[in-house]
Amino acid sequence: MSLTLLFAAGPGTAQDYRAPLTEALCAEGLDARIVTEAAPETVDYIIYAPASPLQDFTPYTGAKAVLSLWAGVERIVANPTLTQPLARMVDPSLTRGMVEYVCGHVLRHHLGMDAHILARPGDWSPVEPPLAPERRVGVMGLGALGRACAEALQVFGFAVCGWSARPKQIAGIACHHGPDGLAGFLQGTEILVTLLPHTPATESILNAGTLALLPRGACLINPGRGALIDDDALLAALDSGQIGHATLDVFRTEPLPVGHPFWHHPRVTVTPHIAATTRAASAARVLAQNIARVEAGLPLLHQVARARGY
């Protein structure tokens, strides 16, 4: 029996996925048709991104799962009409992209590269940077992306520590957890990478109080979620020198408004949400594998726990 996959991910996205997803479904031995419109009762799976106009899941009574194309699910998880199981995207290419972005900017700040890139002719002030084992890098959030970044940074020899809401164990990495472990994690962290999901518990987790716990002049890299940061508190910490530089890839409002102070602050780097994108070729394989699992009676991979929000 042929499966019906409703591709509800915003204008044009289905066209990018049609060929790789068709190939991936065939590789899994699945007979399926990919549609952008269908009678709700005929839909077996919904492939979804928040750009989709689909907001009411009530009519899709036969849908076995909603498969998100995004790693973050904060814009769908609280939808009261969503009763179907929800899976977030965990894609090797997305993970690799995040690792490369994080490692690149950690090394940039570790080596003080901006001073040389922006130097004027005649500027000759050699400063010997510390070696990686002398630099403590903290990763906030130790899920699939955070763990991959922490382990990659460890390969460079950095003194890596991590923080998560719940206890985690990663070989060679000092793992802190919960509210009681946050202060100890932040103190001494010279380069902070934030990869937490956005939940009520993580809203503005980086605020005036927590930013003050970092060593003076610490650098912040946020490719996670814009709402993790209190914007006004960060700007004040940058102005005072408490934070030496902030590299920001995600924001509360996207695209970041032209008049936002982050665009104009000399110690802020803005990148346009490019740290980790979902690539159709690899994501299609993830989607097809998950559908095949459900059809075989196996548990859905990367299923979202609604109570936690991720």
DRENTI-10846 format. One record per residue (C-alpha): residue number from 1; residue in one letter; x, y, z. Coordinates in Angstrom, 1 decimal. Layout:
% DRENTI-10846
KEVO num residuo      u      v      w
KEVO NUM       A      X      Y      Z
...
END
This chain:
% DRENTI-10846
KEVO num residuo      u      v      w
KEVO   1       M    0.0    0.0    0.0
KEVO   2       S    1.3    3.4   -1.0
KEVO   3       L    2.0    6.0    1.8
KEVO   4       T    1.0    9.6    1.4
KEVO   5       L    3.6   12.1    2.6
KEVO   6       L    2.3   15.7    3.0
KEVO   7       F    5.2   18.1    2.4
KEVO   8       A    4.1   21.1    4.5
KEVO   9       A    7.3   23.1    4.8
KEVO  10       G    6.8   26.5    3.1
KEVO  11       P    7.0   27.7   -0.5
KEVO  12       G    9.5   26.0   -2.8
KEVO  13       T   10.9   23.6   -0.2
KEVO  14       A    9.1   20.5   -1.6
KEVO  15       Q   10.8   21.0   -5.0
KEVO  16       D   14.2   20.9   -3.4
KEVO  17       Y   13.4   17.7   -1.6
KEVO  18       R   11.4   15.8   -4.2
KEVO  19       A   14.3   14.0   -6.0
KEVO  20       P   16.5   13.2   -3.0
KEVO  21       L   13.5   12.1   -0.9
KEVO  22       T   12.1    9.9   -3.6
KEVO  23       E   15.5    8.2   -3.9
KEVO  24       A   15.8    7.8   -0.2
KEVO  25       L   12.3    6.3    0.1
KEVO  26       C   13.1    3.8   -2.7
KEVO  27       A   16.3    2.8   -0.9
KEVO  28       E   14.3    2.0    2.2
KEVO  29       G   11.8   -0.1    0.1
KEVO  30       L    9.0    2.3    0.7
KEVO  31       D    6.2    3.0   -1.8
KEVO  32       A    5.2    6.6   -1.2
KEVO  33       R    3.8    9.6   -2.9
KEVO  34       I    5.0   13.1   -2.0
KEVO  35       V    2.3   15.7   -2.2
KEVO  36       T    1.8   19.4   -1.1
KEVO  37       E   -2.0   19.1   -1.0
KEVO  38       A   -4.1   16.1    0.1
KEVO  39       A   -7.3   15.3    1.9
KEVO  40       P   -6.3   15.3    5.5
KEVO  41       E   -7.6   11.9    6.3
KEVO  42       T   -5.4   10.3    3.6
KEVO  43       V   -2.1   11.6    5.0
KEVO  44       D    0.2    9.1    6.6
KEVO  45       Y    3.1   11.4    7.5
KEVO  46       I    3.6   15.2    7.6
KEVO  47       I    7.0   16.7    6.7
KEVO  48       Y    7.1   20.0    8.4
KEVO  49       A    8.9   23.3    8.9
KEVO  50       P    7.5   26.4   10.8
KEVO  51       A    7.4   28.4    7.5
KEVO  52       S    4.4   26.2    6.6
KEVO  53       P    0.9   27.7    6.6
KEVO  54       L   -0.3   24.4    8.2
KEVO  55       Q   -1.0   25.2   11.8
KEVO  56       D   -4.1   23.1   12.6
KEVO  57       F   -3.2   19.4   12.8
KEVO  58       T   -6.6   18.3   14.0
KEVO  59       P   -7.9   17.0   10.6
KEVO  60       Y   -4.9   14.7   10.1
KEVO  61       T   -6.4   11.9   12.1
KEVO  62       G   -4.4    9.1   10.3
KEVO  63       A   -1.0   10.8   10.4
KEVO  64       K    1.5    8.6   12.2
KEVO  65       A    4.1   11.3   12.8
KEVO  66       V    5.1   14.9   12.1
KEVO  67       L    8.7   15.0   10.9
KEVO  68       S   10.3   18.4   11.4
KEVO  69       L   13.0   19.6    9.0
KEVO  70       W   14.4   21.8   11.8
KEVO  71       A   16.5   20.8   14.8
KEVO  72       G   14.6   23.4   16.9
KEVO  73       V   10.9   22.7   17.5
KEVO  74       E    9.9   25.5   19.8
KEVO  75       R    7.6   27.0   17.2
KEVO  76       I    5.5   23.8   16.9
KEVO  77       V    5.9   21.8   20.2
KEVO  78       A    3.3   23.9   22.1
KEVO  79       N    0.7   23.8   19.3
KEVO  80       P   -2.4   22.4   21.1
KEVO  81       T   -3.7   20.8   17.9
KEVO  82       L   -0.6   18.7   17.5
KEVO  83       T   -1.4   15.2   19.0
KEVO  84       Q    0.7   13.2   16.6
KEVO  85       P    4.3   12.2   17.6
KEVO  86       L    6.8   14.8   16.6
KEVO  87       A   10.4   14.1   15.6
KEVO  88       R   13.1   16.8   15.3
KEVO  89       M   15.7   16.8   12.6
KEVO  90       V   19.1   15.2   13.6
KEVO  91       D   21.1   15.2   10.4
KEVO  92       P   24.8   14.4   10.1
KEVO  93       S   25.3   17.3    7.7
KEVO  94       L   23.5   19.7   10.0
KEVO  95       T   25.7   18.6   12.8
KEVO  96       R   28.9   18.9   10.8
KEVO  97       G   27.9   22.4    9.8
KEVO  98       M   27.4   23.4   13.4
KEVO  99       V   30.7   21.8   14.4
KEVO 100       E   32.6   23.7   11.7
KEVO 101       Y   30.9   27.0   12.6
KEVO 102       V   31.6   26.7   16.3
KEVO 103       C   35.2   25.5   15.9
KEVO 104       G   36.0   28.2   13.4
KEVO 105       H   34.7   31.0   15.7
KEVO 106       V   36.2   29.5   18.9
KEVO 107       L   39.6   29.4   17.1
KEVO 108       R   39.1   33.0   15.8
KEVO 109       H   38.5   34.3   19.4
KEVO 110       H   41.2   32.0   20.9
KEVO 111       L   43.9   33.3   18.5
KEVO 112       G   42.7   36.9   18.6
KEVO 113       M   42.4   36.9   14.8
KEVO 114       D   40.2   40.0   14.6
KEVO 115       A   43.1   42.2   15.8
KEVO 116       H   45.2   41.1   12.8
KEVO 117       I   42.3   41.1   10.2
KEVO 118       L   41.3   44.6   11.1
KEVO 119       A   44.9   45.9   11.7
KEVO 120       R   45.9   49.1   10.0
KEVO 121       P   49.2   49.5    8.1
KEVO 122       G   52.0   49.9   10.7
KEVO 123       D   50.1   48.2   13.5
KEVO 124       W   52.7   45.8   14.9
KEVO 125       S   51.8   44.7   18.4
KEVO 126       P   52.6   41.0   18.6
KEVO 127       V   50.7   39.2   21.4
KEVO 128       E   51.4   35.5   21.9
KEVO 129       P   48.1   33.7   22.3
KEVO 130       P   47.8   30.9   24.9
KEVO 131       L   47.8   27.3   23.6
KEVO 132       A   44.5   25.5   23.5
KEVO 133       P   45.0   23.5   26.8
KEVO 134       E   45.3   26.9   28.6
KEVO 135       R   41.9   28.1   27.3
KEVO 136       R   38.7   27.0   28.9
KEVO 137       V   35.8   26.7   26.5
KEVO 138       G   32.3   26.0   27.8
KEVO 139       V   29.4   24.5   25.8
KEVO 140       M   26.0   25.2   27.1
KEVO 141       G   23.7   22.4   26.0
KEVO 142       L   24.9   18.8   25.5
KEVO 143       G   22.4   17.4   23.1
KEVO 144       A   23.4   16.0   19.7
KEVO 145       L   24.8   19.3   18.5
KEVO 146       G   26.4   20.4   21.8
KEVO 147       R   28.1   17.1   22.4
KEVO 148       A   29.5   17.0   18.8
KEVO 149       C   30.9   20.5   19.2
KEVO 150       A   32.4   19.8   22.7
KEVO 151       E   34.1   16.6   21.4
KEVO 152       A   35.4   18.4   18.3
KEVO 153       L   36.9   21.2   20.5
KEVO 154       Q   38.4   18.6   22.7
KEVO 155       V   40.4   17.3   19.7
KEVO 156       F   42.1   20.7   19.5
KEVO 157       G   43.2   20.3   23.1
KEVO 158       F   40.9   22.9   24.6
KEVO 159       A   39.9   22.6   28.3
KEVO 160       V   36.3   21.9   27.5
KEVO 161       C   33.5   21.9   30.0
KEVO 162       G   29.7   21.5   29.5
KEVO 163       W   26.4   22.4   31.1
KEVO 164       S   23.0   20.8   30.6
KEVO 165       A   19.7   20.8   32.4
KEVO 166       R   20.1   17.1   33.2
KEVO 167       P   23.2   15.1   34.1
KEVO 168       K   25.4   14.0   31.2
KEVO 169       Q   28.7   12.1   31.0
KEVO 170       I   31.2   12.7   28.2
KEVO 171       A   34.7   11.3   28.4
KEVO 172       G   37.3   14.0   29.1
KEVO 173       I   34.8   16.8   29.5
KEVO 174       A   33.8   18.3   32.9
KEVO 175       C   30.0   18.1   32.8
KEVO 176       H   27.9   20.4   35.0
KEVO 177       H   24.1   20.3   35.2
KEVO 178       G   21.0   21.9   36.7
KEVO 179       P   20.7   25.3   38.4
KEVO 180       D   23.2   24.4   41.1
KEVO 181       G   25.9   23.6   38.5
KEVO 182       L   25.5   26.8   36.4
KEVO 183       A   27.7   29.1   38.4
KEVO 184       G   30.6   26.7   38.6
KEVO 185       F   30.3   26.1   34.8
KEVO 186       L   30.3   29.8   33.9
KEVO 187       Q   33.1   30.8   36.3
KEVO 188       G   36.4   30.4   34.4
KEVO 189       T   34.8   29.9   31.0
KEVO 190       E   36.7   32.2   28.7
KEVO 191       I   34.8   31.3   25.5
KEVO 192       L   31.1   30.3   25.9
KEVO 193       V   29.1   28.5   23.2
KEVO 194       T   25.4   28.3   23.7
KEVO 195       L   23.5   25.4   22.1
KEVO 196       L   20.5   25.1   24.4
KEVO 197       P   17.0   24.6   23.1
KEVO 198       H   14.5   27.5   23.7
KEVO 199       T   12.2   26.5   26.5
KEVO 200       P   10.6   28.5   29.4
KEVO 201       A   13.5   27.3   31.5
KEVO 202       T   16.2   28.6   29.1
KEVO 203       E   14.5   32.0   28.2
KEVO 204       S   17.1   34.7   28.8
KEVO 205       I   19.3   32.3   30.7
KEVO 206       L   22.2   34.6   29.8
KEVO 207       N   21.2   37.7   31.6
KEVO 208       A   22.9   40.4   33.7
KEVO 209       G   23.5   38.0   36.6
KEVO 210       T   24.8   35.0   34.6
KEVO 211       L   26.9   37.1   32.3
KEVO 212       A   28.6   38.7   35.3
KEVO 213       L   29.8   35.2   36.4
KEVO 214       L   32.0   34.8   33.3
KEVO 215       P   35.6   36.0   33.5
KEVO 216       R   36.0   39.6   32.5
KEVO 217       G   36.5   39.9   28.7
KEVO 218       A   35.0   36.4   27.9
KEVO 219       C   33.7   35.8   24.4
KEVO 220       L   30.3   34.5   23.6
KEVO 221       I   29.2   32.5   20.6
KEVO 222       N   25.5   31.9   20.1
KEVO 223       P   24.4   29.6   17.2
KEVO 224       G   21.6   28.1   19.4
KEVO 225       R   18.6   30.3   19.9
KEVO 226       G   18.2   34.0   20.1
KEVO 227       A   15.9   34.0   23.1
KEVO 228       L   18.6   32.4   25.3
KEVO 229       I   20.1   35.9   25.6
KEVO 230       D   18.7   39.1   27.3
KEVO 231       D   19.7   41.5   24.5
KEVO 232       D   19.9   44.6   26.8
KEVO 233       A   22.0   42.8   29.4
KEVO 234       L   24.4   41.6   26.7
KEVO 235       L   24.8   45.1   25.2
KEVO 236       A   25.5   46.5   28.7
KEVO 237       A   28.1   43.7   29.4
KEVO 238       L   29.8   44.5   26.0
KEVO 239       D   29.8   48.2   26.8
KEVO 240       S   31.4   47.6   30.2
KEVO 241       G   34.0   45.2   28.9
KEVO 242       Q   32.6   42.3   30.9
KEVO 243       I   32.0   40.5   27.6
KEVO 244       G   34.9   41.1   25.1
KEVO 245       H   33.0   40.0   22.0
KEVO 246       A   29.8   38.3   21.0
KEVO 247       T   29.4   36.3   17.8
KEVO 248       L   25.7   35.9   17.2
KEVO 249       D   24.0   33.7   14.5
KEVO 250       V   20.4   33.7   16.0
KEVO 251       F   18.1   36.4   17.2
KEVO 252       R   14.7   37.0   18.8
KEVO 253       T   13.6   38.6   15.5
KEVO 254       E   14.9   37.3   12.2
KEVO 255       P   16.0   38.8    9.9
KEVO 256       L   17.7   41.0   12.5
KEVO 257       P   16.2   44.5   12.1
KEVO 258       V   18.6   47.0   10.4
KEVO 259       G   18.3   49.4   13.4
KEVO 260       H   19.1   46.8   16.0
KEVO 261       P   22.2   47.8   18.1
KEVO 262       F   23.9   44.4   17.4
KEVO 263       W   24.5   45.5   13.8
KEVO 264       H   26.4   48.6   14.9
KEVO 265       H   28.3   47.5   18.1
KEVO 266       P   32.0   47.2   17.5
KEVO 267       R   32.3   44.1   19.6
KEVO 268       V   29.5   42.1   18.0
KEVO 269       T   29.7   39.9   14.9
KEVO 270       V   26.3   39.2   13.3
KEVO 271       T   26.0   36.1   11.0
KEVO 272       P   22.6   35.5    9.2
KEVO 273       H   21.5   32.2   10.8
KEVO 274       I   24.0   30.1    8.8
KEVO 275       A   25.7   28.0   11.5
KEVO 276       A   23.7   24.8   10.7
KEVO 277       T   21.3   24.4    7.9
KEVO 278       T   19.3   21.4    6.9
KEVO 279       R   20.6   20.1    3.6
KEVO 280       A   18.1   18.2    1.4
KEVO 281       A   20.2   15.3    0.3
KEVO 282       S   21.2   14.1    3.8
KEVO 283       A   18.0   15.2    5.5
KEVO 284       A   15.9   13.1    3.0
KEVO 285       R   17.8   10.0    4.2
KEVO 286       V   17.0   10.8    7.8
KEVO 287       L   13.3   11.3    6.9
KEVO 288       A   13.1    8.1    5.0
KEVO 289       Q   14.8    6.0    7.7
KEVO 290       N   12.4    7.3   10.3
KEVO 291       I    9.4    6.5    8.2
KEVO 292       A   10.7    3.0    7.5
KEVO 293       R   11.2    2.5   11.3
KEVO 294       V    7.6    3.4   12.1
KEVO 295       E    6.3    1.3    9.3
KEVO 296       A    8.3   -1.6   10.7
KEVO 297       G    6.8   -1.1   14.2
KEVO 298       L   10.0    0.4   15.6
KEVO 299       P   10.1    3.6   17.8
KEVO 300       L   10.4    7.0   16.1
KEVO 301       L   14.0    8.4   16.3
KEVO 302       H   14.5   11.8   17.8
KEVO 303       Q   11.0   12.0   19.2
KEVO 304       V   10.3   15.2   21.0
KEVO 305       A    9.4   15.0   24.7
KEVO 306       R    6.5   17.5   24.9
KEVO 307       A    6.9   18.2   28.7
KEVO 308       R   10.6   19.2   28.2
KEVO 309       G    9.9   21.1   24.9
KEVO 310       Y   12.7   19.3   22.9
END
